[in-house]
């Protein structure tokens, strides 16, 4: 930690703190009350990395780090959603510049390492990055299911399920998504009885 400047570390922490108080704007745009903040989403993903079994070929620590870094740029640019109509390449450029600014606070070792993690996630070429993207989508669908149940608005947030159709790769996560969809279908049919939903077995 010898290359870290206390003032810069506090600047970094100020940016991280923004995420604890910054809305996940997709929910806001869909008029979901009392919805999660960006940091809550990242926390949910990070917790899921602990489900990786000891025999997994994935690097659990790398997955945890990717989950905690993947939306860090939003501490500066905010949560840009498809409804904002910002071109994808422009969005990526804004976020990349934000990450360069954020990681410049963390010296010559930690900063470049964190930026490298961010670029790995963005490229989605490594097994760990692909898995964490599955977690990103799953956490969104889990939250959507939770909000529909809490607010008694079955089917209201179907667009999130539609947007991720066929995009999951990890078999365990695919199974969890199927359980969520079965649960929503049961709720939409008005039975309210989820006791016989399938239970996912095994490790990721």
C-alpha positions in Angstrom: 0.0 0.0 0.0 3.1 2.2 -0.1 2.0 3.8 -3.4 -1.4 4.8 -2.2 -2.1 8.4 -1.3 -4.6 8.9 1.5 -6.3 11.8 -0.2 -6.8 9.8 -3.3 -8.1 6.8 -1.4 -10.7 9.0 0.2 -11.6 10.3 -3.2 -12.1 6.7 -4.4 -14.2 5.9 -1.3 -16.4 8.9 -2.0 -17.1 7.5 -5.5 -17.8 4.1 -4.0 -20.1 5.7 -1.5 -22.1 7.2 -4.4 -23.2 3.6 -5.4 -24.8 3.1 -2.0 -27.1 6.0 -2.7 -27.6 5.7 -6.4 -30.8 4.2 -7.8 -30.9 1.3 -10.3 -32.7 3.4 -12.8 -34.5 0.7 -14.7 -36.7 0.1 -11.6 -37.2 3.9 -11.3 -38.3 4.2 -14.9 -40.8 1.4 -14.4 -42.2 3.1 -11.3 -41.0 0.4 -8.8 -41.1 2.0 -5.4 -38.5 1.4 -2.7 -36.1 -0.3 -5.2 -32.5 -1.3 -4.8 -29.5 1.0 -5.2 -26.6 0.1 -7.5 -24.4 -1.2 -4.6 -27.2 -3.5 -3.5 -27.2 -5.1 -6.9 -23.4 -5.6 -6.8 -23.7 -7.0 -3.3 -26.2 -9.6 -4.5 -24.0 -10.7 -7.3 -20.9 -10.8 -5.0 -22.8 -13.1 -2.5 -23.7 -15.5 -5.3 -20.0 -16.1 -6.0 -19.8 -18.0 -2.7 -22.0 -20.7 -4.3 -19.1 -21.8 -6.5 -18.1 -25.3 -5.3 -14.5 -26.2 -4.3 -14.4 -28.4 -7.4 -15.4 -25.6 -9.8 -13.0 -24.7 -12.6 -13.9 -21.0 -12.0 -11.7 -18.7 -9.9 -14.0 -17.8 -7.0 -12.0 -14.8 -5.9 -11.8 -13.5 -9.5 -15.6 -13.8 -9.8 -16.1 -11.9 -6.6 -13.8 -9.1 -7.7 -15.5 -8.9 -11.1 -18.9 -8.7 -9.4 -17.7 -5.8 -7.2 -16.0 -3.9 -10.1 -18.4 -4.4 -13.0 -20.7 -1.4 -12.3 -18.1 0.8 -10.6 -18.1 3.3 -13.5 -21.7 4.1 -12.6 -20.4 6.0 -9.6 -19.6 8.8 -12.1 -21.8 8.3 -15.2 -24.9 6.9 -13.4 -26.9 3.9 -14.4 -27.5 4.2 -18.1 -30.4 2.1 -19.3 -31.7 1.2 -22.8 -34.5 3.6 -22.3 -32.0 6.5 -22.2 -31.4 5.9 -26.0 -27.6 6.4 -25.6 -25.7 4.4 -28.3 -23.9 1.4 -26.9 -20.5 2.6 -28.1 -21.0 6.0 -26.5 -22.1 4.3 -23.3 -19.0 2.1 -23.2 -16.7 5.1 -23.9 -18.2 7.1 -21.1 -17.9 4.2 -18.7 -14.3 3.4 -19.8 -13.3 7.0 -19.2 -15.0 6.9 -15.8 -13.1 3.7 -14.8 -9.8 5.3 -15.8 -10.6 8.3 -13.6 -11.7 6.1 -10.7 -8.7 3.7 -10.8 -6.2 6.5 -11.2 -6.9 7.2 -7.5 -5.4 3.8 -6.5 -1.7 4.0 -7.3 0.3 2.0 -9.8 -0.6 -1.5 -8.7 -4.2 -1.6 -7.4 -5.5 0.9 -10.0 -4.3 -0.9 -13.1 -5.4 -4.3 -11.6 -8.9 -3.0 -11.0 -9.1 -1.5 -14.5 -7.9 -4.8 -16.0 -10.7 -6.6 -14.1 -13.2 -4.1 -15.5 -12.0 -4.7 -19.1 -12.1 -8.5 -18.6 -15.7 -8.2 -17.5 -16.6 -5.9 -20.5 -14.9 -8.3 -23.0 -16.9 -11.3 -21.6 -14.4 -13.7 -23.0 -13.1 -15.5 -19.9 -15.2 -18.2 -18.1 -15.2 -16.0 -15.0 -16.5 -12.9 -16.9 -19.2 -15.0 -18.6 -20.3 -16.4 -15.3 -20.5 -13.0 -13.6 -22.5 -11.7 -16.5 -24.9 -14.6 -15.8 -25.0 -13.4 -12.2 -25.7 -9.8 -13.4 -28.7 -10.9 -15.3 -29.9 -13.4 -12.7 -29.8 -10.8 -9.9 -31.9 -8.5 -12.1 -34.5 -11.2 -12.7 -34.5 -12.2 -9.0 -35.2 -8.5 -8.1 -38.0 -8.3 -10.7 -39.7 -11.4 -9.3 -39.4 -9.9 -5.8 -40.9 -6.6 -6.8 -43.8 -8.3 -8.6 -44.6 -10.4 -5.5 -44.1 -7.5 -3.0 -46.3 -5.1 -5.0 -48.8 -7.7 -6.2 -48.2 -6.8 -9.8 -47.7 -10.2 -11.5 -46.2 -9.9 -15.0 -45.5 -6.2 -14.7 -41.7 -6.6 -15.2 -41.8 -9.2 -18.0 -39.6 -7.1 -20.2 -36.6 -8.0 -18.1 -37.2 -11.7 -18.6 -37.8 -11.2 -22.3 -34.5 -9.2 -22.7 -32.4 -12.1 -21.2 -34.1 -15.0 -23.0 -31.6 -17.5 -24.2 -28.6 -15.5 -22.9 -27.7 -17.6 -19.8 -24.8 -20.1 -20.1 -24.2 -21.6 -16.6 -26.4 -24.6 -16.1 -27.0 -23.9 -12.4 -28.0 -20.3 -13.1 -30.2 -21.5 -15.9 -32.0 -23.8 -13.5 -32.5 -20.9 -11.0 -34.0 -18.7 -13.8 -36.4 -21.5 -14.7 -37.5 -21.8 -11.1 -38.1 -18.0 -11.0 -40.2 -18.2 -14.3 -42.2 -21.1 -12.8 -42.8 -19.1 -9.7 -44.0 -16.1 -11.7 -46.3 -18.3 -13.8 -47.8 -19.7 -10.7 -48.4 -16.2 -9.3 -49.9 -15.1 -12.6 -52.3 -18.0 -12.6 -53.4 -16.9 -9.2 -52.8 -20.1 -7.3 -50.3 -18.5 -4.9 -49.0 -22.0 -4.1 -45.3 -22.4 -4.7 -44.7 -25.5 -2.5 -44.2 -27.9 -5.4 -41.7 -25.8 -7.4 -38.5 -27.7 -8.4 -35.5 -27.4 -6.2 -32.1 -26.8 -7.8 -29.5 -29.4 -6.7 -25.7 -29.5 -6.9 -23.0 -26.9 -7.1 -22.3 -24.3 -9.7 
